[in-house]
Amino acid sequence: MNRILARLRWQVVHRGWEAVQRAGAVTADTPAGRRFAAFGPGSVAAFPPGSVFGERWITIGADTLIGALVSLSAGMVPGQDMGPVPVLQIGDRCVIGRGSHIVAHHSLVIGDDVFTGPYVYITDQNHGYADPDVPIGRQMPCNAAVQIGSGSWLGAGAVVLPGACIGRNVVIAAGSVVRGTIPDRCVVAGVPARVVRQYAPGDGWLRSVPAPPLAGPAPERLQGLTQPPDPPG
């Protein structure tokens, strides 16, 4: 008898949770989907979501899957006016892995057919530390546009920093920290990420000779002081 009751409870809980997940999913036809600047047909954001705000400045293409517990944000806080154009754009047929964070303040563009593993972090803003006497969290942040080319894959736990420009059909190895410019059709790995393999027409995928870390964005001016390109984040 106890075994039968335990099985019934298990079935009720799991079937109930499955029903909640289906009912809570965000699509173009739901009230949550209509809050976005664009939410393409066939796209789904799974339930439960992570922290999602600034939808007016976020566009999602067609047939894209946003995994559960994914945070999508435009701006520092809910309700912040980000101007006349979207600051976060996710293309068609993308898959954003469970628990990932995509945080945009300036310009963050993800192309079509981009897949990520779980717990990937992508942002176009980083902490400033120009003044050594002011706590880091109270200093003005630094923005630098991020672009991820179509057809690329970001492995689990990868981090994409402000100013990164990733080419098309690029593999980002799990756990890599990416900054600077990455060419098309290559594999990068490490902290900071380096090109370890690149496609050469006629020769296929070739191992790359070890090279210095990829160059970051040019220094910016902040409150009259030179701001280093890659403050810790």
C-alpha positions in Angstrom: 0.0 0.0 0.0 2.7 2.4 1.0 4.6 1.6 -2.3 1.5 2.3 -4.3 0.9 5.7 -2.5 4.6 6.6 -3.1 4.2 5.9 -6.8 1.1 7.9 -7.0 2.7 10.9 -5.3 5.7 10.6 -7.6 3.5 10.6 -10.7 1.4 13.6 -9.4 4.5 15.6 -8.7 6.3 14.9 -11.9 3.3 15.2 -14.2 2.3 18.3 -12.4 5.8 19.8 -12.9 5.8 18.8 -16.6 2.4 20.6 -17.0 3.8 23.7 -15.3 6.8 23.7 -17.6 4.6 23.5 -20.6 2.3 26.2 -19.4 5.1 28.5 -18.3 7.1 28.4 -21.5 7.4 31.7 -23.3 6.5 31.9 -27.0 5.6 34.7 -29.4 1.9 34.3 -28.5 2.2 34.6 -24.7 2.1 37.9 -22.8 5.8 37.5 -21.8 6.8 37.0 -25.4 5.0 40.1 -26.5 7.1 42.2 -24.1 10.2 41.6 -26.3 11.1 43.9 -29.1 10.8 40.8 -31.3 10.2 37.2 -30.5 10.3 35.1 -33.6 7.8 32.3 -34.6 8.7 28.9 -33.4 11.0 30.3 -30.6 10.6 29.1 -27.0 12.0 30.2 -23.7 11.8 27.3 -21.3 10.3 27.5 -17.8 11.5 28.4 -15.2 13.4 31.4 -16.5 16.3 33.1 -15.0 16.4 36.9 -14.4 14.8 38.5 -17.5 14.3 42.2 -17.9 14.6 45.0 -20.5 12.6 42.9 -23.0 11.9 46.1 -25.0 15.5 46.1 -26.0 15.9 42.4 -26.7 15.2 40.6 -30.0 15.0 36.9 -30.5 14.8 35.3 -34.0 12.8 32.4 -35.3 13.0 28.8 -34.1 15.4 29.7 -31.2 15.4 27.7 -27.9 16.3 29.5 -24.7 16.9 27.0 -22.0 15.6 26.9 -18.5 17.1 29.3 -15.9 18.7 31.5 -18.6 19.1 35.1 -17.7 18.6 37.7 -20.4 18.9 41.4 -19.5 19.2 44.7 -21.2 20.4 47.4 -18.9 21.5 47.6 -15.3 18.0 47.4 -13.7 14.5 46.7 -14.8 12.8 49.8 -16.3 16.1 51.5 -17.5 15.6 53.3 -20.8 18.2 51.9 -23.2 17.4 54.2 -26.1 15.7 53.7 -29.5 17.3 50.4 -30.7 17.7 46.9 -29.3 20.9 46.3 -27.4 20.7 42.5 -27.3 20.0 40.5 -30.5 19.8 36.7 -30.7 19.4 35.2 -34.2 17.4 32.4 -35.8 17.7 28.7 -34.8 20.0 29.4 -31.8 20.1 27.2 -28.7 21.1 28.9 -25.4 22.1 26.4 -22.8 20.5 26.0 -19.4 21.6 28.5 -16.7 23.5 30.8 -19.2 23.6 34.5 -18.6 23.5 37.1 -21.5 23.9 40.6 -20.1 23.8 43.6 -22.5 24.1 47.3 -22.0 25.6 48.6 -25.2 25.5 46.2 -28.2 25.5 42.4 -28.0 24.7 40.5 -31.2 24.5 36.7 -31.6 24.2 35.5 -35.1 22.1 32.6 -36.5 22.6 29.0 -35.6 24.7 29.7 -32.5 24.6 27.0 -29.9 25.9 27.2 -26.4 26.4 24.7 -23.6 25.1 25.3 -20.1 26.2 28.1 -17.9 27.8 30.3 -20.5 28.3 34.0 -19.6 28.3 36.7 -22.3 28.4 40.4 -21.5 29.4 43.7 -23.2 30.1 45.5 -19.9 32.8 45.1 -17.3 33.7 46.8 -14.1 35.9 49.9 -14.2 38.9 50.3 -11.8 40.5 53.5 -13.1 40.5 55.1 -9.6 42.4 53.0 -7.1 40.8 54.8 -4.1 37.2 54.1 -5.0 35.5 50.7 -4.5 35.3 48.8 -7.8 31.6 48.4 -7.6 31.1 52.2 -7.4 33.1 53.1 -10.4 31.7 53.7 -13.9 31.6 50.5 -15.9 33.2 50.1 -19.4 31.1 49.0 -22.4 32.5 47.4 -25.6 30.3 45.8 -28.3 30.2 42.0 -28.6 29.5 40.0 -31.7 29.3 36.2 -32.1 29.3 35.0 -35.6 26.7 32.6 -37.1 27.2 28.9 -36.8 29.5 29.1 -33.7 29.5 26.8 -30.7 30.3 27.9 -27.1 31.2 25.1 -24.8 29.9 24.8 -21.2 31.1 27.5 -18.8 32.7 29.7 -21.5 32.9 33.4 -20.7 32.8 36.0 -23.5 34.1 39.4 -22.3 33.3 42.9 -23.6 34.9 43.7 -27.0 35.0 40.1 -28.2 34.3 39.6 -31.9 33.9 35.9 -32.7 33.9 34.9 -36.3 31.6 32.4 -38.1 31.7 28.6 -37.3 34.0 29.0 -34.4 34.3 26.4 -31.6 34.9 27.9 -28.1 36.2 25.2 -25.8 34.4 24.6 -22.5 35.7 26.9 -19.7 37.5 29.3 -22.1 37.6 33.1 -21.4 37.3 35.0 -24.7 38.4 38.5 -25.5 39.5 40.3 -28.7 39.0 39.2 -32.2 38.7 35.5 -33.3 38.8 34.6 -37.0 36.3 32.4 -38.8 36.5 28.6 -38.7 38.8 28.0 -35.8 38.9 26.4 -32.4 40.0 28.4 -29.4 40.7 27.2 -25.9 42.2 28.4 -22.6 42.3 31.4 -20.2 42.7 33.7 -22.0 41.5 31.8 -25.1 44.0 31.2 -27.9 43.5 29.7 -31.4 44.5 26.1 -31.2 43.2 24.8 -34.5 42.1 26.6 -37.7 40.6 25.5 -41.0 42.6 25.9 -44.2 40.9 25.4 -47.5 42.4 22.3 -49.2 44.2 21.2 -46.0 41.4 20.9 -43.5 41.7 21.5 -39.8 45.3 22.4 -38.8 46.8 22.8 -35.4 48.0 26.3 -34.7 51.4 27.3 -33.4 51.1 28.6 -29.8 50.7 32.4 -29.9 50.4 35.2 -27.4 46.9 36.0 -26.0 44.5 37.5 -28.4 44.5 41.3 -28.4 41.7 43.1 -26.5 39.9 46.2 -27.5 41.6 49.5 -27.5 41.9 51.4 -24.2 39.1 53.7 -23.4 39.0 57.0 -21.5 37.2 57.1 -18.3 36.9 60.3 -16.1 40.1 61.6 -17.6 42.1 58.5 -16.9 43.2 55.7 -19.3 41.0 52.7 -18.7 42.7 49.3 -19.2 40.9 47.1 -21.8 40.2 44.1 -19.6 39.2 44.9 -16.1 38.3 41.8 -14.0 34.7 40.7 -14.1 
